[in-house]
Amino acid sequence: MRVLGVDPGLSRCGVGVVEGVAGRPLTMLGVGVVRTSPDAELGHRLVAVERGIEEWLDEHRPDCVAVERVFAQHNVRTVMGTAQASAVAMLCAARRGLPVALHTPSEVKAAVSGSGRADKAQVGAMVTRLLRLDAPPRPADAADALALAICHIWRAPALNRLQQAHAAAAARTPRVPRTAAVPVRKVPR
């Protein structure tokens, strides 16, 4: 499985491609950051993020895209930029018919480091170790994108089994045909 991880951001959108299967060594195919100028108009920044993600999709042809789920912060402006970049990444994937998986920051941290409260340095160190890199990817947004891809590769088999179990259960549940409403008569007392 080849996964494009996207750590959404309006100024720095981390992207990283990892290939492999759960239980086997993983391979990093690429890592980087799509940057936009804070001085540019919002629309132009979103177009720049879209073009950057499209280039990564063209070059690496992933099987799916893993995006960090937007979470609540005190800084509304940061949340809005993150949500907008996240939507661009999902749109790019959907346009190509690629499945999109959303993972929370704590899910990703727990998957790669064993603790949902790991800091950026711990995540970077584990990404470096798991992908057998010489040094942690910089900036941290790039390492986070790789961590998202790793998390998805490791979680995808379990998620697929869960989806199959739900589908099988739904198929076994007998459908009750809808009937016309029967009028109720009042019985005199």
C-alpha positions as MATLAB code, in Angstrom:
seq = 'MRVLGVDPGLSRCGVGVVEGVAGRPLTMLGVGVVRTSPDAELGHRLVAVERGIEEWLDEHRPDCVAVERVFAQHNVRTVMGTAQASAVAMLCAARRGLPVALHTPSEVKAAVSGSGRADKAQVGAMVTRLLRLDAPPRPADAADALALAICHIWRAPALNRLQQAHAAAAARTPRVPRTAAVPVRKVPR';
ca = [
       0.000    0.000    0.000;
       1.268    3.452   -0.903;
      -0.065    6.306    1.223;
       0.287   10.060    0.862;
       0.193   11.591    4.346;
      -0.898   15.222    4.577;
      -0.316   17.372    7.645;
      -2.572   20.277    6.611;
      -1.539   23.852    7.083;
      -1.974   27.040    5.140;
       1.614   28.308    5.483;
       3.284   24.883    5.631;
       1.431   21.784    4.478;
       3.509   18.691    5.228;
       3.411   15.874    2.678;
       5.033   12.478    2.781;
       4.691    9.199    0.915;
       5.241    5.839    2.589;
       4.909    2.402    1.034;
       4.511   -0.936    2.787;
       2.197   -3.228    4.694;
       1.559   -3.717    8.387;
       4.119   -5.970   10.027;
       6.827   -5.373    7.412;
       9.498   -2.684    7.082;
       8.161    0.500    5.524;
       9.806    2.647    2.847;
       9.712    6.413    2.535;
       9.287    7.444   -1.100;
       9.252   11.194   -0.573;
       8.785   13.943    1.984;
       8.410   17.690    1.794;
       6.362   20.767    2.531;
       4.036   22.805    0.327;
       4.582   26.428    1.371;
       2.475   29.518    0.820;
       3.193   33.152    1.657;
       1.199   34.576    4.569;
       1.081   37.839    2.589;
      -0.780   36.286   -0.355;
      -4.569   36.365   -0.675;
      -6.370   33.362    0.795;
      -7.637   32.147   -2.578;
      -4.148   32.193   -4.071;
      -2.776   30.317   -1.065;
      -5.395   27.587   -1.411;
      -4.621   27.249   -5.126;
      -0.916   26.924   -4.269;
      -1.704   24.155   -1.742;
      -3.854   22.409   -4.358;
      -1.125   22.581   -7.003;
       1.450   21.261   -4.562;
      -0.701   18.310   -3.519;
      -1.614   17.571   -7.139;
       2.116   17.414   -7.999;
       2.674   14.900   -5.199;
      -0.303   12.829   -6.380;
       0.986   12.893   -9.977;
       4.524   11.941   -9.007;
       3.837    9.225   -6.428;
       0.431    7.798   -7.443;
      -0.677    6.759   -3.918;
      -3.396    4.191   -3.221;
      -4.957    6.451   -0.611;
      -4.493    9.729    1.223;
      -4.276   10.085    5.018;
      -5.063   13.547    6.362;
      -4.783   14.815    9.909;
      -8.245   15.407   11.334;
      -8.758   19.044   12.257;
      -9.038   19.497   16.007;
     -10.209   22.394   18.149;
      -7.652   24.946   19.225;
      -7.924   28.270   20.961;
      -6.611   30.079   17.884;
      -9.575   30.156   15.488;
      -7.471   31.589   12.671;
      -5.082   28.609   12.830;
      -7.994   26.152   12.896;
      -9.569   27.801    9.854;
      -6.331   27.630    7.832;
      -5.800   24.010    8.831;
      -9.396   23.113    7.922;
      -9.119   24.852    4.555;
      -5.866   23.075    3.661;
      -7.389   19.786    4.845;
     -10.394   20.300    2.577;
      -8.087   20.992   -0.385;
      -6.225   17.717    0.251;
      -9.502   15.761    0.483;
     -10.799   17.423   -2.688;
      -7.633   16.529   -4.627;
      -7.933   12.897   -3.521;
     -11.682   12.690   -4.209;
     -11.202   14.156   -7.689;
      -8.971   11.151   -8.458;
     -11.252    8.623   -6.772;
      -8.721    7.953   -4.005;
      -9.970    6.953   -0.563;
      -9.282    9.463    2.201;
      -8.674    8.521    5.833;
      -8.735   11.036    8.657;
      -6.646   10.407   11.761;
      -6.503   12.513   14.920;
      -3.161   13.825   16.145;
      -3.320   11.587   19.238;
      -4.082    8.515   17.068;
      -1.020    9.230   14.946;
       1.235    9.869   17.940;
       0.065    6.680   19.638;
       0.571    4.643   16.467;
       4.171    5.703   15.877;
       5.418    6.300   19.419;
       3.134    4.320   21.721;
       1.859    7.482   23.437;
      -0.933    9.763   22.263;
       0.813   12.577   24.147;
       4.196   12.318   22.415;
       5.835   15.605   21.509;
       7.108   16.610   18.070;
      10.664   15.458   18.854;
       9.466   11.976   19.885;
       7.340   11.629   16.747;
      10.258   12.771   14.578;
      12.617   10.310   16.287;
      10.226    7.394   15.804;
       9.559    8.277   12.157;
      13.333    8.349   11.648;
      13.720    4.938   13.252;
      10.704    3.305   11.563;
      11.732    4.484    8.098;
      15.455    3.907    8.708;
      16.367    7.529    7.919;
      19.648    9.229    8.768;
      17.938   12.205   10.443;
      14.423   13.355   11.313;
      12.653   15.093    8.408;
      12.520   18.876    8.754;
      10.400   20.823    9.379;
       8.208   18.939   11.859;
       5.252   19.211    9.431;
       7.101   16.872    7.045;
       7.749   14.328    9.817;
       4.083   14.566   10.851;
       2.978   13.808    7.280;
       5.118   10.657    7.269;
       3.703    9.697   10.684;
       0.177   10.023    9.243;
       1.048    7.695    6.368;
       2.638    5.158    8.761;
      -0.387    5.319   11.062;
      -2.726    4.632    8.174;
      -0.714    1.696    6.837;
      -0.716    0.096   10.270;
      -4.397    0.807   11.005;
      -5.864    0.095    7.546;
      -6.079   -3.722    7.915;
      -8.058   -3.423   11.156;
     -10.278   -0.687    9.719;
     -10.958   -2.804    6.619;
     -11.924   -5.826    8.747;
     -14.238   -3.643   10.803;
     -15.908   -2.240    7.670;
     -16.313   -5.761    6.247;
     -17.864   -6.967    9.510;
     -20.350   -4.082    9.468;
     -21.233   -4.782    5.830;
     -21.701   -8.510    6.542;
     -23.920   -7.751    9.538;
     -26.006   -5.354    7.470;
     -26.386   -7.993    4.741;
     -27.583  -10.588    7.292;
     -30.160   -8.298    8.870;
     -33.518   -9.093    7.291;
     -35.225   -6.149    5.740;
     -38.706   -5.539    7.023;
     -40.975   -4.489    4.179;
     -42.752   -1.227    4.653;
     -46.487   -1.601    4.884;
     -49.227    0.894    4.446;
     -50.484    2.437    7.623;
     -53.515    0.626    8.992;
     -56.197    2.987   10.242;
     -57.023    2.618   13.921;
     -60.689    2.479   14.863;
     -61.868    3.790   18.148;
     -63.954    1.366   20.078;
     -66.835    2.936   21.981;
     -66.840    2.347   25.749;
];
